[in-house]
Amino acid sequence: MKKPKGKRFYHEKNSALFFGVLILSGCTVHKQMTPVGGSKADGTIRMEYHVGESYGTFEKASVDIMQAQSLAAQKCRVWGYDGAEAFGGQTSQCTDPSPMGCRQMDVYVEYQCVGGKASQN
C-alpha cells in the first residue's frame, strides 16, 4: 500500500522546521568561572569563562553565578577581607571572529572584596 504524498510532505516539513529551530536556538552549555587575575591592594578579583568551545556561534552559556561568587569570596578571605561582591557587569572579548559573528569569546566579571581588616587599610 502506497502512502499518500501529503502526509509524507507534512512530516518532512515538520522535521526540517524542528531542526531549524534547534540550530537557531543554540546549545546551552554549563560554565563555571575561574579566577584569572586580581589585585590584593585594590581588593579586586577577575573571574572568567569561555563561550564557544563546544558549539561555536550557536553555544549559549549557563553560568553558575553562586559558584563564582563563592570562589571570589574565598580568594578575598585569603587576603583578609570578609567576602566579595560583583561589580554588576561583564566584559566580553572575541577570540575567534568569523563572518557570522564571534565563534569563541572570553567573558570577564570583576568582583570587589569587601569588609574585614584589609578593607580598613
Biopython code that builds the backbone (N, CA, C, O; Angstrom):
import numpy as np
from Bio.PDB.StructureBuilder import StructureBuilder

atoms = [
    (1, "MET", "N", (0.829, -1.176, 0.000)),
    (1, "MET", "CA", (0.000, 0.000, 0.000)),
    (1, "MET", "C", (0.877, 1.244, 0.000)),
    (1, "MET", "O", (1.833, 1.337, 0.771)),
    (2, "LYS", "N", (0.561, 2.173, -0.842)),
    (2, "LYS", "CA", (1.332, 3.388, -1.016)),
    (2, "LYS", "C", (0.853, 4.473, -0.048)),
    (2, "LYS", "O", (-0.347, 4.681, 0.127)),
    (3, "LYS", "N", (1.834, 5.172, 0.588)),
    (3, "LYS", "CA", (1.476, 6.256, 1.500)),
    (3, "LYS", "C", (1.117, 7.494, 0.696)),
    (3, "LYS", "O", (1.722, 7.759, -0.343)),
    (4, "PRO", "N", (0.158, 8.238, 1.160)),
    (4, "PRO", "CA", (-0.194, 9.480, 0.471)),
    (4, "PRO", "C", (0.959, 10.481, 0.567)),
    (4, "PRO", "O", (1.626, 10.579, 1.597)),
    (5, "LYS", "N", (1.184, 11.221, -0.519)),
    (5, "LYS", "CA", (2.267, 12.199, -0.561)),
    (5, "LYS", "C", (2.041, 13.339, 0.431)),
    (5, "LYS", "O", (3.003, 13.915, 0.940)),
    (6, "GLY", "N", (0.823, 13.659, 0.700)),
    (6, "GLY", "CA", (0.509, 14.769, 1.601)),
    (6, "GLY", "C", (1.076, 14.558, 2.990)),
    (6, "GLY", "O", (1.659, 15.485, 3.551)),
    (7, "LYS", "N", (0.927, 13.376, 3.566)),
    (7, "LYS", "CA", (1.431, 13.104, 4.911)),
    (7, "LYS", "C", (2.955, 13.072, 4.935)),
    (7, "LYS", "O", (3.578, 13.556, 5.880)),
    (8, "ARG", "N", (3.545, 12.508, 3.903)),
    (8, "ARG", "CA", (4.998, 12.437, 3.842)),
    (8, "ARG", "C", (5.584, 13.850, 3.808)),
    (8, "ARG", "O", (6.536, 14.150, 4.529)),
    (9, "PHE", "N", (5.024, 14.697, 2.985)),
    (9, "PHE", "CA", (5.488, 16.076, 2.886)),
    (9, "PHE", "C", (5.320, 16.790, 4.225)),
    (9, "PHE", "O", (6.186, 17.565, 4.629)),
    (10, "TYR", "N", (4.221, 16.534, 4.904)),
    (10, "TYR", "CA", (3.933, 17.148, 6.195)),
    (10, "TYR", "C", (5.013, 16.771, 7.212)),
    (10, "TYR", "O", (5.498, 17.634, 7.945)),
    (11, "HIS", "N", (5.395, 15.490, 7.262)),
    (11, "HIS", "CA", (6.410, 15.038, 8.215)),
    (11, "HIS", "C", (7.796, 15.589, 7.866)),
    (11, "HIS", "O", (8.552, 15.962, 8.764)),
    (12, "GLU", "N", (8.135, 15.645, 6.588)),
    (12, "GLU", "CA", (9.423, 16.202, 6.176)),
    (12, "GLU", "C", (9.498, 17.689, 6.515)),
    (12, "GLU", "O", (10.530, 18.188, 6.962)),
    (13, "LYS", "N", (8.394, 18.376, 6.296)),
    (13, "LYS", "CA", (8.343, 19.809, 6.586)),
    (13, "LYS", "C", (8.510, 20.044, 8.091)),
    (13, "LYS", "O", (9.254, 20.935, 8.503)),
    (14, "ASN", "N", (7.820, 19.247, 8.905)),
    (14, "ASN", "CA", (7.929, 19.393, 10.358)),
    (14, "ASN", "C", (9.329, 19.054, 10.851)),
    (14, "ASN", "O", (9.844, 19.709, 11.757)),
    (15, "SER", "N", (9.951, 18.029, 10.259)),
    (15, "SER", "CA", (11.312, 17.658, 10.652)),
    (15, "SER", "C", (12.287, 18.783, 10.337)),
    (15, "SER", "O", (13.142, 19.114, 11.158)),
    (16, "ALA", "N", (12.163, 19.365, 9.163)),
    (16, "ALA", "CA", (13.039, 20.469, 8.775)),
    (16, "ALA", "C", (12.834, 21.668, 9.701)),
    (16, "ALA", "O", (13.799, 22.317, 10.104)),
    (17, "LEU", "N", (11.594, 21.954, 10.031)),
    (17, "LEU", "CA", (11.286, 23.055, 10.934)),
    (17, "LEU", "C", (11.878, 22.797, 12.319)),
    (17, "LEU", "O", (12.459, 23.696, 12.926)),
    (18, "PHE", "N", (11.731, 21.575, 12.814)),
    (18, "PHE", "CA", (12.253, 21.203, 14.131)),
    (18, "PHE", "C", (13.766, 21.399, 14.191)),
    (18, "PHE", "O", (14.275, 22.010, 15.131)),
    (19, "PHE", "N", (14.485, 20.884, 13.195)),
    (19, "PHE", "CA", (15.940, 21.001, 13.196)),
    (19, "PHE", "C", (16.386, 22.443, 12.979)),
    (19, "PHE", "O", (17.414, 22.856, 13.514)),
    (20, "GLY", "N", (15.638, 23.204, 12.213)),
    (20, "GLY", "CA", (15.950, 24.619, 12.028)),
    (20, "GLY", "C", (15.843, 25.387, 13.331)),
    (20, "GLY", "O", (16.720, 26.189, 13.653)),
    (21, "VAL", "N", (14.782, 25.150, 14.080)),
    (21, "VAL", "CA", (14.596, 25.809, 15.378)),
    (21, "VAL", "C", (15.684, 25.365, 16.348)),
    (21, "VAL", "O", (16.212, 26.181, 17.103)),
    (22, "LEU", "N", (16.019, 24.084, 16.333)),
    (22, "LEU", "CA", (17.057, 23.559, 17.216)),
    (22, "LEU", "C", (18.395, 24.242, 16.953)),
    (22, "LEU", "O", (19.094, 24.619, 17.893)),
    (23, "ILE", "N", (18.749, 24.401, 15.704)),
    (23, "ILE", "CA", (20.019, 25.035, 15.347)),
    (23, "ILE", "C", (20.014, 26.507, 15.731)),
    (23, "ILE", "O", (20.993, 27.002, 16.290)),
    (24, "LEU", "N", (18.929, 27.212, 15.440)),
    (24, "LEU", "CA", (18.864, 28.641, 15.730)),
    (24, "LEU", "C", (18.778, 28.938, 17.218)),
    (24, "LEU", "O", (19.216, 29.998, 17.665)),
    (25, "SER", "N", (18.218, 28.015, 17.988)),
    (25, "SER", "CA", (18.077, 28.252, 19.420)),
    (25, "SER", "C", (19.403, 28.099, 20.146)),
    (25, "SER", "O", (19.551, 28.607, 21.257)),
    (26, "GLY", "N", (20.356, 27.424, 19.558)),
    (26, "GLY", "CA", (21.663, 27.252, 20.174)),
    (26, "GLY", "C", (21.677, 26.102, 21.153)),
    (26, "GLY", "O", (20.649, 25.497, 21.454)),
    (27, "CYS", "N", (22.850, 25.822, 21.632)),
    (27, "CYS", "CA", (23.049, 24.726, 22.569)),
    (27, "CYS", "C", (23.553, 25.308, 23.880)),
    (27, "CYS", "O", (24.589, 25.973, 23.913)),
    (28, "THR", "N", (22.829, 25.060, 24.949)),
    (28, "THR", "CA", (23.211, 25.572, 26.252)),
    (28, "THR", "C", (24.294, 24.693, 26.859)),
    (28, "THR", "O", (24.164, 23.470, 26.915)),
    (29, "VAL", "N", (25.363, 25.336, 27.310)),
    (29, "VAL", "CA", (26.483, 24.642, 27.932)),
    (29, "VAL", "C", (26.707, 25.272, 29.300)),
    (29, "VAL", "O", (26.795, 26.495, 29.419)),
    (30, "HIS", "N", (26.799, 24.439, 30.330)),
    (30, "HIS", "CA", (27.020, 24.935, 31.685)),
    (30, "HIS", "C", (28.485, 25.328, 31.855)),
    (30, "HIS", "O", (29.387, 24.566, 31.505)),
    (31, "LYS", "N", (28.711, 26.517, 32.392)),
    (31, "LYS", "CA", (30.059, 27.058, 32.558)),
    (31, "LYS", "C", (30.318, 27.395, 34.014)),
    (31, "LYS", "O", (29.400, 27.747, 34.756)),
    (32, "GLN", "N", (31.570, 27.286, 34.413)),
    (32, "GLN", "CA", (31.997, 27.730, 35.729)),
    (32, "GLN", "C", (33.111, 28.751, 35.539)),
    (32, "GLN", "O", (34.016, 28.563, 34.726)),
    (33, "MET", "N", (33.026, 29.823, 36.296)),
    (33, "MET", "CA", (34.052, 30.858, 36.211)),
    (33, "MET", "C", (35.297, 30.417, 36.972)),
    (33, "MET", "O", (35.222, 29.674, 37.951)),
    (34, "THR", "N", (36.437, 30.894, 36.499)),
    (34, "THR", "CA", (37.701, 30.653, 37.184)),
    (34, "THR", "C", (38.399, 31.993, 37.390)),
    (34, "THR", "O", (38.263, 32.893, 36.561)),
    (35, "PRO", "N", (39.146, 32.136, 38.490)),
    (35, "PRO", "CA", (39.871, 33.384, 38.709)),
    (35, "PRO", "C", (41.054, 33.481, 37.753)),
    (35, "PRO", "O", (41.814, 32.524, 37.600)),
    (36, "VAL", "N", (41.208, 34.635, 37.113)),
    (36, "VAL", "CA", (42.302, 34.824, 36.161)),
    (36, "VAL", "C", (43.163, 36.042, 36.505)),
    (36, "VAL", "O", (44.132, 36.336, 35.805)),
    (37, "GLY", "N", (42.813, 36.739, 37.568)),
    (37, "GLY", "CA", (43.605, 37.897, 37.953)),
    (37, "GLY", "C", (42.991, 38.602, 39.137)),
    (37, "GLY", "O", (41.930, 38.220, 39.630)),
    (38, "GLY", "N", (43.668, 39.626, 39.580)),
    (38, "GLY", "CA", (43.161, 40.397, 40.696)),
    (38, "GLY", "C", (44.257, 41.242, 41.307)),
    (38, "GLY", "O", (45.413, 41.194, 40.886)),
    (39, "SER", "N", (43.874, 42.014, 42.307)),
    (39, "SER", "CA", (44.814, 42.889, 42.996)),
    (39, "SER", "C", (44.492, 42.887, 44.483)),
    (39, "SER", "O", (43.406, 43.297, 44.895)),
    (40, "LYS", "N", (45.445, 42.424, 45.283)),
    (40, "LYS", "CA", (45.250, 42.422, 46.732)),
    (40, "LYS", "C", (45.127, 43.855, 47.245)),
    (40, "LYS", "O", (44.291, 44.139, 48.102)),
    (41, "ALA", "N", (45.959, 44.758, 46.722)),
    (41, "ALA", "CA", (45.945, 46.156, 47.168)),
    (41, "ALA", "C", (44.614, 46.835, 46.858)),
    (41, "ALA", "O", (44.102, 47.602, 47.673)),
    (42, "ASP", "N", (44.054, 46.552, 45.679)),
    (42, "ASP", "CA", (42.774, 47.148, 45.286)),
    (42, "ASP", "C", (41.585, 46.334, 45.773)),
    (42, "ASP", "O", (40.453, 46.818, 45.766)),
    (43, "GLY", "N", (41.837, 45.103, 46.195)),
    (43, "GLY", "CA", (40.753, 44.229, 46.645)),
    (43, "GLY", "C", (39.823, 43.826, 45.511)),
    (43, "GLY", "O", (38.602, 43.859, 45.659)),
    (44, "THR", "N", (40.405, 43.445, 44.376)),
    (44, "THR", "CA", (39.588, 43.026, 43.235)),
    (44, "THR", "C", (39.997, 41.634, 42.761)),
    (44, "THR", "O", (41.166, 41.253, 42.836)),
    (45, "ILE", "N", (39.027, 40.898, 42.281)),
    (45, "ILE", "CA", (39.234, 39.566, 41.706)),
    (45, "ILE", "C", (38.602, 39.570, 40.321)),
    (45, "ILE", "O", (37.467, 40.015, 40.155)),
    (46, "ARG", "N", (39.328, 39.082, 39.335)),
    (46, "ARG", "CA", (38.800, 38.985, 37.966)),
    (46, "ARG", "C", (38.511, 37.514, 37.673)),
    (46, "ARG", "O", (39.396, 36.660, 37.739)),
    (47, "MET", "N", (37.238, 37.245, 37.346)),
    (47, "MET", "CA", (36.795, 35.884, 37.029)),
    (47, "MET", "C", (36.500, 35.803, 35.533)),
    (47, "MET", "O", (36.161, 36.805, 34.904)),
    (48, "GLU", "N", (36.634, 34.587, 34.963)),
    (48, "GLU", "CA", (36.458, 34.418, 33.521)),
    (48, "GLU", "C", (35.789, 33.083, 33.202)),
    (48, "GLU", "O", (35.937, 32.101, 33.929)),
    (49, "TYR", "N", (35.045, 33.078, 32.089)),
    (49, "TYR", "CA", (34.584, 31.832, 31.474)),
    (49, "TYR", "C", (34.648, 31.994, 29.962)),
    (49, "TYR", "O", (34.619, 33.111, 29.447)),
    (50, "HIS", "N", (34.736, 30.869, 29.253)),
    (50, "HIS", "CA", (34.853, 30.856, 27.794)),
    (50, "HIS", "C", (33.527, 30.436, 27.178)),
    (50, "HIS", "O", (32.836, 29.569, 27.712)),
    (51, "VAL", "N", (33.175, 31.047, 26.063)),
    (51, "VAL", "CA", (31.962, 30.695, 25.319)),
    (51, "VAL", "C", (32.377, 30.304, 23.907)),
    (51, "VAL", "O", (33.198, 30.980, 23.287)),
    (52, "GLY", "N", (31.814, 29.223, 23.404)),
    (52, "GLY", "CA", (32.040, 28.823, 22.025)),
    (52, "GLY", "C", (32.953, 27.636, 21.840)),
    (52, "GLY", "O", (33.177, 27.212, 20.706)),
    (53, "GLU", "N", (33.489, 27.082, 22.914)),
    (53, "GLU", "CA", (34.415, 25.959, 22.796)),
    (53, "GLU", "C", (33.746, 24.711, 22.235)),
    (53, "GLU", "O", (34.374, 23.942, 21.507)),
    (54, "SER", "N", (32.485, 24.510, 22.569)),
    (54, "SER", "CA", (31.800, 23.281, 22.161)),
    (54, "SER", "C", (30.992, 23.431, 20.878)),
    (54, "SER", "O", (31.058, 22.572, 19.998)),
    (55, "TYR", "N", (30.222, 24.531, 20.765)),
    (55, "TYR", "CA", (29.297, 24.684, 19.641)),
    (55, "TYR", "C", (29.501, 25.972, 18.858)),
    (55, "TYR", "O", (28.636, 26.350, 18.067)),
    (56, "GLY", "N", (30.610, 26.644, 19.057)),
    (56, "GLY", "CA", (30.906, 27.859, 18.310)),
    (56, "GLY", "C", (29.863, 28.937, 18.508)),
    (56, "GLY", "O", (29.446, 29.214, 19.632)),
    (57, "THR", "N", (29.445, 29.542, 17.414)),
    (57, "THR", "CA", (28.493, 30.649, 17.433)),
    (57, "THR", "C", (27.164, 30.258, 18.065)),
    (57, "THR", "O", (26.467, 31.113, 18.612)),
    (58, "PHE", "N", (26.800, 28.974, 17.998)),
    (58, "PHE", "CA", (25.498, 28.522, 18.485)),
    (58, "PHE", "C", (25.491, 28.229, 19.984)),
    (58, "PHE", "O", (24.436, 27.931, 20.544)),
    (59, "GLU", "N", (26.634, 28.306, 20.635)),
    (59, "GLU", "CA", (26.704, 27.979, 22.056)),
    (59, "GLU", "C", (26.131, 29.101, 22.911)),
    (59, "GLU", "O", (26.400, 30.280, 22.679)),
    (60, "LYS", "N", (25.339, 28.716, 23.900)),
    (60, "LYS", "CA", (24.799, 29.656, 24.879)),
    (60, "LYS", "C", (25.264, 29.202, 26.255)),
    (60, "LYS", "O", (25.071, 28.048, 26.640)),
    (61, "ALA", "N", (25.876, 30.122, 26.991)),
    (61, "ALA", "CA", (26.442, 29.782, 28.292)),
    (61, "ALA", "C", (25.398, 29.895, 29.391)),
    (61, "ALA", "O", (24.609, 30.839, 29.429)),
    (62, "SER", "N", (25.412, 28.923, 30.275)),
    (62, "SER", "CA", (24.634, 28.962, 31.507)),
    (62, "SER", "C", (25.666, 28.972, 32.633)),
    (62, "SER", "O", (26.275, 27.946, 32.935)),
    (63, "VAL", "N", (25.856, 30.137, 33.252)),
    (63, "VAL", "CA", (26.940, 30.321, 34.213)),
    (63, "VAL", "C", (26.437, 30.124, 35.635)),
    (63, "VAL", "O", (25.368, 30.610, 36.003)),
    (64, "ASP", "N", (27.221, 29.406, 36.427)),
    (64, "ASP", "CA", (26.910, 29.179, 37.834)),
    (64, "ASP", "C", (27.395, 30.393, 38.629)),
    (64, "ASP", "O", (28.539, 30.431, 39.080)),
    (65, "ILE", "N", (26.517, 31.380, 38.794)),
    (65, "ILE", "CA", (26.865, 32.636, 39.462)),
    (65, "ILE", "C", (27.208, 32.415, 40.935)),
    (65, "ILE", "O", (28.106, 33.068, 41.466)),
    (66, "MET", "N", (26.511, 31.512, 41.584)),
    (66, "MET", "CA", (26.773, 31.245, 43.008)),
    (66, "MET", "C", (28.172, 30.662, 43.202)),
    (66, "MET", "O", (28.856, 31.001, 44.167)),
    (67, "GLN", "N", (28.597, 29.796, 42.297)),
    (67, "GLN", "CA", (29.939, 29.211, 42.364)),
    (67, "GLN", "C", (30.987, 30.305, 42.192)),
    (67, "GLN", "O", (31.992, 30.325, 42.902)),
    (68, "ALA", "N", (30.752, 31.215, 41.248)),
    (68, "ALA", "CA", (31.695, 32.311, 41.005)),
    (68, "ALA", "C", (31.781, 33.230, 42.218)),
    (68, "ALA", "O", (32.873, 33.625, 42.626)),
    (69, "GLN", "N", (30.636, 33.567, 42.790)),
    (69, "GLN", "CA", (30.587, 34.429, 43.980)),
    (69, "GLN", "C", (31.346, 33.778, 45.138)),
    (69, "GLN", "O", (32.121, 34.436, 45.832)),
    (70, "SER", "N", (31.116, 32.495, 45.336)),
    (70, "SER", "CA", (31.763, 31.761, 46.419)),
    (70, "SER", "C", (33.279, 31.704, 46.231)),
    (70, "SER", "O", (34.033, 31.897, 47.185)),
    (71, "LEU", "N", (33.720, 31.442, 45.014)),
    (71, "LEU", "CA", (35.155, 31.355, 44.740)),
    (71, "LEU", "C", (35.833, 32.717, 44.890)),
    (71, "LEU", "O", (36.932, 32.803, 45.437)),
    (72, "ALA", "N", (35.192, 33.773, 44.411)),
    (72, "ALA", "CA", (35.748, 35.122, 44.565)),
    (72, "ALA", "C", (35.836, 35.492, 46.044)),
    (72, "ALA", "O", (36.838, 36.056, 46.483)),
    (73, "ALA", "N", (34.796, 35.180, 46.813)),
    (73, "ALA", "CA", (34.795, 35.470, 48.253)),
    (73, "ALA", "C", (35.904, 34.695, 48.961)),
    (73, "ALA", "O", (36.552, 35.215, 49.869)),
    (74, "GLN", "N", (36.114, 33.458, 48.543)),
    (74, "GLN", "CA", (37.174, 32.627, 49.125)),
    (74, "GLN", "C", (38.548, 33.271, 48.882)),
    (74, "GLN", "O", (39.377, 33.331, 49.790)),
    (75, "LYS", "N", (38.777, 33.743, 47.671)),
    (75, "LYS", "CA", (40.046, 34.408, 47.347)),
    (75, "LYS", "C", (40.208, 35.683, 48.176)),
    (75, "LYS", "O", (41.299, 35.967, 48.669)),
    (76, "CYS", "N", (39.128, 36.449, 48.329)),
    (76, "CYS", "CA", (39.183, 37.682, 49.121)),
    (76, "CYS", "C", (39.473, 37.388, 50.591)),
    (76, "CYS", "O", (40.219, 38.127, 51.233)),
    (77, "ARG", "N", (38.894, 36.319, 51.126)),
    (77, "ARG", "CA", (39.130, 35.961, 52.533)),
    (77, "ARG", "C", (40.607, 35.634, 52.779)),
    (77, "ARG", "O", (41.135, 35.940, 53.848)),
    (78, "VAL", "N", (41.270, 35.024, 51.810)),
    (78, "VAL", "CA", (42.705, 34.740, 51.929)),
    (78, "VAL", "C", (43.483, 36.044, 52.097)),
    (78, "VAL", "O", (44.513, 36.067, 52.772)),
    (79, "TRP", "N", (43.002, 37.125, 51.492)),
    (79, "TRP", "CA", (43.658, 38.429, 51.580)),
    (79, "TRP", "C", (43.218, 39.234, 52.808)),
    (79, "TRP", "O", (43.689, 40.355, 53.002)),
    (80, "GLY", "N", (42.329, 38.689, 53.634)),
    (80, "GLY", "CA", (41.909, 39.380, 54.844)),
    (80, "GLY", "C", (40.590, 40.118, 54.749)),
    (80, "GLY", "O", (40.238, 40.864, 55.663)),
    (81, "TYR", "N", (39.863, 39.932, 53.679)),
    (81, "TYR", "CA", (38.538, 40.541, 53.525)),
    (81, "TYR", "C", (37.470, 39.554, 53.996)),
    (81, "TYR", "O", (37.748, 38.372, 54.198)),
    (82, "ASP", "N", (36.246, 40.053, 54.166)),
    (82, "ASP", "CA", (35.140, 39.195, 54.598)),
    (82, "ASP", "C", (34.459, 38.468, 53.443)),
    (82, "ASP", "O", (33.916, 37.380, 53.636)),
    (83, "GLY", "N", (34.478, 39.045, 52.265)),
    (83, "GLY", "CA", (33.777, 38.432, 51.133)),
    (83, "GLY", "C", (33.991, 39.230, 49.864)),
    (83, "GLY", "O", (34.924, 40.026, 49.765)),
    (84, "ALA", "N", (33.106, 39.005, 48.881)),
    (84, "ALA", "CA", (33.231, 39.682, 47.585)),
    (84, "ALA", "C", (31.856, 39.975, 47.013)),
    (84, "ALA", "O", (30.891, 39.255, 47.266)),
    (85, "GLU", "N", (31.787, 41.048, 46.235)),
    (85, "GLU", "CA", (30.562, 41.411, 45.521)),
    (85, "GLU", "C", (30.914, 41.695, 44.069)),
    (85, "GLU", "O", (31.936, 42.317, 43.780)),
    (86, "ALA", "N", (30.070, 41.239, 43.161)),
    (86, "ALA", "CA", (30.286, 41.511, 41.736)),
    (86, "ALA", "C", (30.061, 42.995, 41.469)),
    (86, "ALA", "O", (29.193, 43.616, 42.082)),
    (87, "PHE", "N", (30.843, 43.562, 40.553)),
    (87, "PHE", "CA", (30.654, 44.960, 40.168)),
    (87, "PHE", "C", (29.331, 45.143, 39.443)),
    (87, "PHE", "O", (28.826, 46.263, 39.367)),
    (88, "GLY", "N", (28.762, 44.079, 38.912)),
    (88, "GLY", "CA", (27.449, 44.162, 38.284)),
    (88, "GLY", "C", (27.426, 43.981, 36.788)),
    (88, "GLY", "O", (26.354, 43.769, 36.220)),
    (89, "GLY", "N", (28.543, 44.053, 36.136)),
    (89, "GLY", "CA", (28.564, 43.892, 34.684)),
    (89, "GLY", "C", (29.568, 42.844, 34.263)),
    (89, "GLY", "O", (30.213, 42.202, 35.091)),
    (90, "GLN", "N", (29.685, 42.687, 32.969)),
    (90, "GLN", "CA", (30.673, 41.763, 32.433)),
    (90, "GLN", "C", (31.274, 42.360, 31.167)),
    (90, "GLN", "O", (30.659, 43.195, 30.505)),
    (91, "THR", "N", (32.475, 41.921, 30.844)),
    (91, "THR", "CA", (33.186, 42.370, 29.657)),
    (91, "THR", "C", (33.457, 41.161, 28.782)),
    (91, "THR", "O", (33.892, 40.122, 29.277)),
    (92, "SER", "N", (33.204, 41.285, 27.486)),
    (92, "SER", "CA", (33.437, 40.184, 26.546)),
    (92, "SER", "C", (34.540, 40.566, 25.576)),
    (92, "SER", "O", (34.656, 41.721, 25.166)),
    (93, "GLN", "N", (35.350, 39.578, 25.215)),
    (93, "GLN", "CA", (36.401, 39.784, 24.225)),
    (93, "GLN", "C", (36.362, 38.624, 23.240)),
    (93, "GLN", "O", (36.558, 37.471, 23.624)),
    (94, "CYS", "N", (36.109, 38.929, 21.967)),
    (94, "CYS", "CA", (36.045, 37.899, 20.932)),
    (94, "CYS", "C", (37.452, 37.369, 20.667)),
    (94, "CYS", "O", (38.376, 38.142, 20.412)),
    (95, "THR", "N", (37.610, 36.052, 20.728)),
    (95, "THR", "CA", (38.915, 35.438, 20.482)),
    (95, "THR", "C", (38.957, 34.676, 19.162)),
    (95, "THR", "O", (40.023, 34.231, 18.737)),
    (96, "ASP", "N", (37.798, 34.523, 18.506)),
    (96, "ASP", "CA", (37.738, 33.810, 17.220)),
    (96, "ASP", "C", (36.629, 34.402, 16.359)),
    (96, "ASP", "O", (35.547, 33.823, 16.263)),
    (97, "PRO", "N", (36.887, 35.569, 15.721)),
    (97, "PRO", "CA", (35.852, 36.200, 14.895)),
    (97, "PRO", "C", (35.603, 35.418, 13.602)),
    (97, "PRO", "O", (36.494, 34.748, 13.079)),
    (98, "SER", "N", (34.376, 35.522, 13.106)),
    (98, "SER", "CA", (34.011, 34.892, 11.834)),
    (98, "SER", "C", (33.028, 35.808, 11.115)),
    (98, "SER", "O", (32.504, 36.739, 11.726)),
    (99, "PRO", "N", (32.767, 35.567, 9.836)),
    (99, "PRO", "CA", (31.787, 36.385, 9.109)),
    (99, "PRO", "C", (30.385, 36.323, 9.727)),
    (99, "PRO", "O", (29.601, 37.259, 9.566)),
    (100, "MET", "N", (30.060, 35.235, 10.429)),
    (100, "MET", "CA", (28.738, 35.087, 11.047)),
    (100, "MET", "C", (28.678, 35.689, 12.443)),
    (100, "MET", "O", (27.608, 35.702, 13.051)),
    (101, "GLY", "N", (29.781, 36.183, 12.964)),
    (101, "GLY", "CA", (29.812, 36.709, 14.321)),
    (101, "GLY", "C", (31.067, 36.239, 15.022)),
    (101, "GLY", "O", (32.132, 36.144, 14.413)),
    (102, "CYS", "N", (30.942, 35.950, 16.278)),
    (102, "CYS", "CA", (32.085, 35.518, 17.076)),
    (102, "CYS", "C", (31.919, 34.046, 17.439)),
    (102, "CYS", "O", (30.938, 33.673, 18.083)),
    (103, "ARG", "N", (32.868, 33.210, 17.033)),
    (103, "ARG", "CA", (32.779, 31.774, 17.332)),
    (103, "ARG", "C", (33.162, 31.476, 18.772)),
    (103, "ARG", "O", (32.571, 30.601, 19.404)),
    (104, "GLN", "N", (34.151, 32.201, 19.297)),
    (104, "GLN", "CA", (34.586, 31.993, 20.677)),
    (104, "GLN", "C", (34.867, 33.339, 21.329)),
    (104, "GLN", "O", (35.351, 34.269, 20.682)),
    (105, "MET", "N", (34.558, 33.430, 22.619)),
    (105, "MET", "CA", (34.864, 34.657, 23.339)),
    (105, "MET", "C", (35.170, 34.351, 24.793)),
    (105, "MET", "O", (34.736, 33.342, 25.348)),
    (106, "ASP", "N", (35.932, 35.258, 25.390)),
    (106, "ASP", "CA", (36.207, 35.216, 26.819)),
    (106, "ASP", "C", (35.306, 36.251, 27.476)),
    (106, "ASP", "O", (35.178, 37.375, 26.991)),
    (107, "VAL", "N", (34.688, 35.865, 28.577)),
    (107, "VAL", "CA", (33.803, 36.770, 29.312)),
    (107, "VAL", "C", (34.389, 36.951, 30.710)),
    (107, "VAL", "O", (34.691, 35.979, 31.402)),
    (108, "TYR", "N", (34.545, 38.218, 31.112)),
    (108, "TYR", "CA", (35.148, 38.548, 32.396)),
    (108, "TYR", "C", (34.132, 39.237, 33.300)),
    (108, "TYR", "O", (33.313, 40.034, 32.844)),
    (109, "VAL", "N", (34.201, 38.914, 34.595)),
    (109, "VAL", "CA", (33.379, 39.574, 35.610)),
    (109, "VAL", "C", (34.318, 39.980, 36.741)),
    (109, "VAL", "O", (35.092, 39.164, 37.241)),
    (110, "GLU", "N", (34.241, 41.243, 37.135)),
    (110, "GLU", "CA", (35.084, 41.759, 38.214)),
    (110, "GLU", "C", (34.331, 41.687, 39.543)),
    (110, "GLU", "O", (33.138, 41.984, 39.611)),
    (111, "TYR", "N", (35.041, 41.292, 40.585)),
    (111, "TYR", "CA", (34.490, 41.241, 41.938)),
    (111, "TYR", "C", (35.306, 42.159, 42.836)),
    (111, "TYR", "O", (36.530, 42.232, 42.724)),
    (112, "GLN", "N", (34.607, 42.863, 43.733)),
    (112, "GLN", "CA", (35.250, 43.735, 44.713)),
    (112, "GLN", "C", (35.244, 43.034, 46.057)),
    (112, "GLN", "O", (34.196, 42.587, 46.522)),
    (113, "CYS", "N", (36.409, 42.935, 46.685)),
    (113, "CYS", "CA", (36.488, 42.375, 48.032)),
    (113, "CYS", "C", (35.903, 43.392, 49.011)),
    (113, "CYS", "O", (36.111, 44.596, 48.857)),
    (114, "VAL", "N", (35.174, 42.909, 50.013)),
    (114, "VAL", "CA", (34.504, 43.806, 50.958)),
    (114, "VAL", "C", (34.724, 43.338, 52.397)),
    (114, "VAL", "O", (34.935, 42.154, 52.659)),
    (115, "GLY", "N", (34.668, 44.314, 53.333)),
    (115, "GLY", "CA", (34.716, 44.020, 54.759)),
    (115, "GLY", "C", (36.065, 43.511, 55.242)),
    (115, "GLY", "O", (36.985, 43.294, 54.453)),
    (116, "GLY", "N", (36.163, 43.326, 56.542)),
    (116, "GLY", "CA", (37.378, 42.765, 57.129)),
    (116, "GLY", "C", (38.457, 43.800, 57.376)),
    (116, "GLY", "O", (38.322, 44.966, 57.006)),
    (117, "LYS", "N", (39.539, 43.347, 58.015)),
    (117, "LYS", "CA", (40.655, 44.226, 58.360)),
    (117, "LYS", "C", (41.314, 44.834, 57.129)),
    (117, "LYS", "O", (41.718, 45.997, 57.152)),
    (118, "ALA", "N", (41.423, 44.062, 56.065)),
    (118, "ALA", "CA", (42.105, 44.547, 54.864)),
    (118, "ALA", "C", (41.400, 45.757, 54.260)),
    (118, "ALA", "O", (42.056, 46.606, 53.657)),
    (119, "SER", "N", (40.085, 45.855, 54.406)),
    (119, "SER", "CA", (39.348, 46.979, 53.820)),
    (119, "SER", "C", (39.541, 48.263, 54.621)),
    (119, "SER", "O", (39.182, 49.338, 54.139)),
    (120, "GLN", "N", (40.097, 48.184, 55.829)),
    (120, "GLN", "CA", (40.297, 49.360, 56.677)),
    (120, "GLN", "C", (41.646, 50.029, 56.428)),
    (120, "GLN", "O", (41.900, 51.114, 56.949)),
    (121, "ASN", "N", (42.502, 49.406, 55.650)),
    (121, "ASN", "CA", (43.839, 49.967, 55.374)),
    (121, "ASN", "C", (43.767, 51.122, 54.422)),
    (121, "ASN", "O", (44.796, 51.708, 54.084)),
]
sb = StructureBuilder()
sb.init_structure("model")
sb.init_model(0)
sb.init_chain("A")
sb.init_seg("    ")
for serial, (resi, resn, name, xyz) in enumerate(atoms, 1):
    if name == "N":
        sb.init_residue(resn, " ", resi, " ")
    sb.init_atom(name, np.array(xyz, "f"), 0.0, 1.0, " ", f" {name:<3s}", serial, name[0])
structure = sb.get_structure()
